[in-house]
Amino acid sequence: MANKTSKETDPATNALSELQKAGFGNMMGMSTAWMEAVSDMGAEVVSFVADRIQEDVKAQHKMLHCKDISELQHIQAEFFQKAVEQYQAETGKLVEMGAAAFAPDKDDEKS
């Protein structure tokens, strides 16, 4: 196999270099705390999706057992209202988690 020239690098190295140029800086310096925060956000999203699926199943069960169209409309309206409220709350929670993840480390501020 021929040696690569300095201009000829693999795509992963090029992608990392482009991210650094875009302002992400040295990504190798990401702290464990930051990685844990990102992991916590991922777990939060997975938990939220599981809760929403459970709400979907409950609503479908109610709809299958309703007796008339007005009851069906009421079930659908409740489902939609609860979904909007839950999505709003989850968005707020994720924004707070994201802000905390990107906030400067208190130990770094003291230095």
C-alpha positions as CSV (number, residue, x, y, z in Angstrom):
1,M,0.0,0.0,0.0
2,A,1.3,3.4,-0.9
3,N,2.0,6.0,1.8
4,K,-0.5,8.8,2.1
5,T,0.7,12.3,1.6
6,S,0.1,14.9,4.2
7,K,-2.8,16.3,2.1
8,E,-4.4,12.9,1.8
9,T,-5.9,12.0,5.2
10,D,-8.8,9.8,6.2
11,P,-12.4,11.2,6.3
12,A,-12.7,10.9,10.1
13,T,-9.6,13.1,10.6
14,N,-11.0,15.6,8.1
15,A,-14.3,15.7,9.9
16,L,-12.7,16.3,13.3
17,S,-10.6,19.0,11.8
18,E,-13.6,20.7,10.3
19,L,-15.5,20.6,13.6
20,Q,-12.5,22.1,15.4
21,K,-12.4,24.9,12.8
22,A,-16.2,25.5,13.3
23,G,-15.6,26.4,16.9
24,F,-15.8,23.1,18.7
25,G,-12.1,23.3,19.6
26,N,-10.1,20.3,20.8
27,M,-12.8,17.7,21.3
28,M,-10.3,15.4,22.9
29,G,-10.4,17.7,26.0
30,M,-14.1,16.9,26.7
31,S,-14.5,16.2,30.4
32,T,-16.0,13.1,31.9
33,A,-18.7,15.3,33.5
34,W,-19.7,16.7,30.1
35,M,-19.9,13.2,28.6
36,E,-22.0,12.1,31.6
37,A,-24.3,15.1,31.0
38,V,-24.8,14.2,27.4
39,S,-25.4,10.5,28.4
40,D,-28.0,11.7,31.0
41,M,-29.7,13.7,28.3
42,G,-29.9,10.7,26.0
43,A,-31.3,8.6,28.8
44,E,-33.9,11.3,29.5
45,V,-35.0,11.3,25.9
46,V,-35.3,7.5,25.9
47,S,-37.4,7.6,29.1
48,F,-39.6,10.3,27.7
49,V,-40.3,8.3,24.5
50,A,-41.1,5.2,26.5
51,D,-43.6,7.3,28.6
52,R,-45.2,8.7,25.5
53,I,-45.6,5.3,23.9
54,Q,-47.3,4.2,27.1
55,E,-49.7,7.2,26.8
56,D,-50.4,6.2,23.2
57,V,-51.3,2.7,24.2
58,K,-53.6,3.9,27.0
59,A,-55.4,6.3,24.6
60,Q,-55.8,3.6,22.0
61,H,-57.3,1.3,24.6
62,K,-59.8,4.0,25.7
63,M,-60.7,4.7,22.1
64,L,-61.4,1.0,21.3
65,H,-63.7,0.8,24.3
66,C,-65.6,4.1,23.9
67,K,-69.3,4.0,23.2
68,D,-70.0,7.1,21.0
69,I,-68.3,9.8,18.9
70,S,-68.5,12.4,21.6
71,E,-66.6,10.2,24.0
72,L,-64.0,9.5,21.3
73,Q,-63.5,13.2,20.7
74,H,-63.1,13.8,24.4
75,I,-60.4,11.0,24.6
76,Q,-58.6,12.5,21.6
77,A,-58.7,16.0,23.1
78,E,-57.3,14.8,26.4
79,F,-54.6,12.8,24.7
80,F,-53.6,15.8,22.6
81,Q,-53.6,18.2,25.5
82,K,-51.5,15.9,27.7
83,A,-49.1,15.3,24.8
84,V,-48.6,19.0,24.3
85,E,-48.0,19.6,28.1
86,Q,-45.5,16.7,28.3
87,Y,-43.6,17.8,25.2
88,Q,-43.4,21.3,26.6
89,A,-42.2,20.1,30.0
90,E,-39.6,17.7,28.4
91,T,-38.3,20.5,26.2
92,G,-37.8,22.7,29.2
93,K,-36.0,19.9,31.0
94,L,-33.7,19.2,28.1
95,V,-32.9,22.9,27.7
96,E,-31.9,23.0,31.4
97,M,-29.8,19.9,31.1
98,G,-28.1,21.2,28.0
99,A,-27.4,24.5,29.6
100,A,-25.9,22.7,32.6
101,A,-23.8,20.5,30.3
102,F,-22.4,23.5,28.4
103,A,-21.9,25.7,31.4
104,P,-18.3,26.4,32.4
105,D,-17.0,24.0,35.0
106,K,-16.9,25.7,38.3
107,D,-13.4,24.3,39.0
108,D,-12.2,25.9,35.7
109,E,-13.6,29.3,36.7
110,K,-11.5,29.3,39.9
111,S,-8.3,28.7,38.0
